Amino acid sequence: MEHLNIKSQTDQAQKLPKLLIISSYHRACGIAQYVEFLELPLRQQNDFDIEIASLPVDLLRSQSPYAKRAARAEFNVLLQKVERAEVINIQFEPGLLGFSPTQIWRNLNAIISKSKKVIITYHTVPPLDSPKLHFSRRGVIDYLRTWRGNYVFDRLFAKVRKSPEKFHHIVQTAREAKNFALLGVRKDSITHQPLAFISKDVREHMDHDDAKSVILAQMNISSSATLVGCFGFLSPYKGIEIAIRALSALSDDHHLLVVGGLHPEGIDKGSVEAPYIQKLLKVIRKHPGLSKRVHFCGALDNEEFNQVMLACDAVVLPYAEVGQTSSGPAALALDMGRPLYCSHTKCFGELNRYQPGAVSFFEIGNHMELAEKLLLADGDSPSRINARKSYLEKFSVEHRSASYLAAAKQLIMEN
């Protein structure tokens, strides 16, 4: 009987139209993490056969002739899967598809050309301001990254305008949706929603007090402590030093958990001196006593990451303005209903537009303002709590999943 049930399920899957998701997957990457959470509600529906095709990111980015041959072999297998799917979804971040602009476009164009219908989820969008070259290592890197993006986006949007009926576009903010329309993308082919990760069922079983008790015991921190958390890859634009300075202005019962490791692409071979980590350690050494109140938790898996965030009394994201379009940690914090304190960047401002009042803001780099808002528990005010509850009624990973299915159905109907 069990054999017959499995065969029946297999036959049903073969009859359903295939939705193929092309993304980084099961690796240290925010996009991979997003897809792993999105996968759960997608697999619970009965309209599409869901398959995830993992991009060979490391091979595609390597310049070794051996890696290039291996990348071509894996990429050809992926293209065969693309040909068999009724609809594909590309989780689009240019750097996942290669190293140089020409290579990225060649791979992206090959996927699109082999596909029948395409949903593109944009984790990077084309900048509408012109890049400025600053004569520093960081400035040159940013300029080249912008130029690379423009090279790819110019060609992508030309292809979209030529065959608009083939594409649907998912972006993370209302501002991006408006900009896409201005760039000639058909309005009715654009969906915008904030990122989401945690399902309703999982959220109902989450308990902040239980999670906090576990983390306090694991880290040997006093049961009366207030936990503040910074989350994500350790990178200069994350502004973790601002949170450390804010901690120095707060009482000794406040502890900072720094969750995340260096991005794989930011690790220098043969060196144990990571410049940004050294900068953070220097800031800690300047303030006596902070070494016992700042805790580096390292890179955690999804479950551990979520457990630590759930335990936090406040989630702090003191980012610099870098033109970021969305933030996974911010979306996760709202998913869990945690008090969220963000620097006043365009990215977080757009997120707050979906439910005004859900985010507590402080000015970029102002650790004293952050410290005061943490001291006053601004994120725990009744208006903020109610705003976060209203946000969760409108936005969730189930809503995100439904938008993918609706887009896929629309594309098939237009066929």
Protein Blocks (a to p, Z undefined) as FASTA:
>chain_A
ZZmmmmmmmmmmmmpccddddddehiacfklmmmmmmmmmmmmpckbccddddddfklmm
pcbfklmmmmmmmmmmmmmmmmmpmbdcddddfklnojblmlmmmmmmmmmmmpmbdcdd
dfbdcdfbdcdddddfklmmmmmmmmmmmmmmmmmmmmmmmmmmlpccddfbfklmmmmm
mnopafklcccddddfbdfklmmmgcfklmmmmmmmmnopafkbccdddedjddfklomm
mmmmmmmmpcfkbccddeddddfklpcghiabdfklmmmmmmmmmpghjlmmcccebjad
fklmmmmmmmpmbdcdfbdcehiabdfklmmmmmnopacdddddfklmmmmmmoghkacc
ddehiaklmmmmmmnommlgmklmmmmmmmmmmgcfklmmmmmmmmmmmmmmmZZ
